[in-house]
Amino acid sequence: MIIGYQGQFLDFTIHKNGKTLYYNINSISDPNKIGEATENEYTKIQDTVIDNVDACYFYGSSLTRNISLNLWETAMVIGIMEAKRLNPFRMMSTNLDKRHTEYCSRTFHIYPPCIGSGLKRWHQLIDV
């Protein structure tokens, strides 16, 4: 399960074997309710899509340390033992200096939308 949090939007995606099985986006006005919203979405996913989720990764420009911790705790409560920020750089090597490498380490959860172009299209775009 991939959870994105940007602005007032929280989106949930389920991928299995390279296929998107589920996608939903929710408006969320109170960041303190992210755990509750995640539990509710997980219940819907279990009822309609898949029985078990092996891992949960979160990303987004609005993700803070507290929200990451909240999502991690929520994942543990619902039985997902692998939960962490989504790192799009983990399979890449770099020649960056230490300062830039540390910056990337602290901010890597911001960059996963860049990898979205490699996923199959879930929504049909409107041609204008």
N, C-alpha and C positions, 0 to 999 in steps of 0.2 A: 504494500500500500504506500502510495506517495501522497503526502499532504503538503499543499502549498498555502502559504499565508502571505498575502500582499494587500495592503490597504485594508479595506473592510471585507475582503473576500477570502474564503477558506475553501480550497478545492481538494477533492479526494479522487484518486485514481487507483484502480487495481490492474496490475499487469501480471500475466502468467505466461511463461514461455514465449515472450515477445509479442503477445497479443494484449490489447486493452480490453478488459472484461467489463469495466465500470468506470464511469466518470460522473461526478456531480459537483456543483459549485454552490456554496451557501454564502449568504451575506451575514456578517457577524459584526455587531456594533460594540460588543464588550469583549476585549481580549481575555478577560477572566473566565469567559464561558467556552473557551476553546476545548477544554477537556470534556465538558458535557456534550458539546456539538460533535466531537470526535466519537464519543461513546454511542451517541444516537445514530450516527452515520454507520458505524461498525455494525450495529444491530441490523440496520437495513441491508447492509452488504451480506451479512450472514444469512439473512432470511431469503435473499433473492439471487445472490451471485455465487458465493463461495463459502464453504464451511469454515475454513481456517486461513488465516493470514500468517505467513512465516516471518515477515519483517516489515518494518514501518520506517520510512525515510521522510524527513521534512525539510522544506526549503522556503525561501521567500525573503523579499526585502523588508518585510515587517517582523521577521523572526528575531526575537531578542533572546537573551540568555534565560529569562524567566519563562517565556513562552516555550522555548525548547525543552526546559525542564518539565513544564506542565504536560507537554505532548509525550515526553518520555515516560513520565509517571502514569499517564493515562494508558499508554501502550502496555505497560507492565500490569495494570489493573485488568485490562481486557484480555490478557494472556499472550501478548506479542512480546517475546523476549528480546528480539533484536530491534532496537529503535534508536535512531540517531539522525543527525543532519545529513542530508544528501550531499556527497562530495563528488562533483563532476571531474575533479582533478586526480582522483586516486590512482588511475592507471597511466598517468602522465609523468614524464620526467621533466626536469627543468634545469636551466643554467642560471636561474635568478639568484641574486645575492640573498643573504640571510634575512635582511630587513623585509624584502619583498615576499620571500617565501613565508615568513611569519604573518604578513598581512593577508596573503592568500589563505592561509590556514584559518585565520579568524573570520574571513568573509566568504569562504567557499559556498556557503548555503545560499548566497545571492545569485550565483551564476547558473544553476541548473536549467532555467528557462532556455538558455542558449542551446542545450542539448535536445530540446523539444523538436527541433527540425528533423531529427533522426527517427522520431516515432511516427507510426502510421497515423494518418489524419483521422480524428474522432468526429469532428464537426465538419459539416459541409459549409464552405464559404459562400457568401452571397456575391454573385457577379454583378457589378454595377455597370 
